[in-house]
């Protein structure tokens, strides 16, 4: 048996990253320090631009974001009387309100819980009750759900409007268009965020309030009920330090560059990378509140010189299918991909038309990141790159023994970005994090030079007559067919083989038959991997960030 090599990725690091050590004691106690630091460094440079599908846009500088978040903190503390360690729920689309609210809440010593604006009343109530939120900051576009839940739970309500930061007459025009179908004014007592900012600007300064916990970040819930990952300020700041040092060792982002933020800021990927990391670097974020339909992004690409963006496979596929995008592709330096597996066909098409694609890997429980392809002109397609410096990774068998290079097993992670546990879920915490090692539930392997390749989710593994079938591999083959737009593969019970492979397929060419797909698969896959069942679907169920929800397909039967 081959002996496992410890930290095989370090040989692929540039000299500046080898034997990397992070000094946690040197990090600030509160991530809100990023706002003041960026204001001092970057002053009147634009921190956030906000652009609508119509082309209307507005912006705020680093200095303005710091000042506005100060005002928000003053209002939360002096007017609302919130105490350090209490919880504010933020249920907003991507907008200028978001960074101001988060930095202000942290300055006030509050814990933020990010909430999906598309939640139903049941889902919203579960998160508000579990997190113990005292105040809900919600977009007035979603009050039909937010208001009855806040009223039932006795939670104070604050509202935000899409037109808040626009100057007249643009603000009035946006308001008129959005409220044409009805009034957004709540029927219960509430405060508008813009009024809170004006009031807070006149109040006394808030003294330093450093609570150790920054976020109750709820997991996607694709494997069951969402759990609140307890993410500390140290988790966040360590993640930013490690990631920044890693990117800086290559061709990383620079002050003054622009990143397009399409993914929702309530998701840990965009929250950490787009919002916090690029903000701390002095880069400009171009915020788009809703990327659906994909044509909503056209005005952002036309108005701004964008060097970076982040997204998921389905977003990149959507852009590649847009005639306006293909005719005038933007001149990006790099694009990040995460949140769900990136198909090789997508990466190859994107790199041929636009720029190198940097696929990475992470989880809510790792404060977004574990590994990423380094920014250079030849990222390794099919790999999620190298582990972050200061992060430990093991690949183990069922007995917890480390495996040799190339062997497949469960991916374990340890480092300062890993959470200590979940809120109100000691049993889940104990099973997920053992002796500091997070058991990810993902099947992975090390390549000879330490790059990490994610094979599949442990729970998604399909066992056909004792042979392992990894859905990602079958999905990659199906999606490479020119007549197939996308595919999702699951295992279903089978009386003969134990499990069988079922493929849910969305066609690009509606004339394509099941027999033709099967013949194609047999030229690309070993017999036991070929889908035994084929289901044609109009669309696949997806999470708000575009991740295909295999669990829903299994439940549907």
Helices and strands as residue ranges (DSSP letters): G 8-12, G 15-17, G 24-26, H 33-42, E 46-51, E 57-61, H 62-74, I 75-79, E 87-91, H 96-107, E 111-114, H 121-131, E 133-139, G 140-142, H 143-153, E 156-160, H 170-178, E 190-192, H 193-200, E 213-218, E 228-232, H 233-248, E 258-261, H 268-269, I 270-277, H 278-280, E 284-288, G 294-297, H 298-303, E 308-311, H 313-320, H 323-327, E 334-337, H 344-353, E 356-361, G 364-366, E 371-372, E 386-387, E 392-396, E 409-414, H 426-432, E 433-434, E 437-446, E 452-457, G 458-460, E 462-464, E 467-469, H 471-479, E 484-494, E 498-507, H 514-522, G 527-529, E 533-536, H 550-556
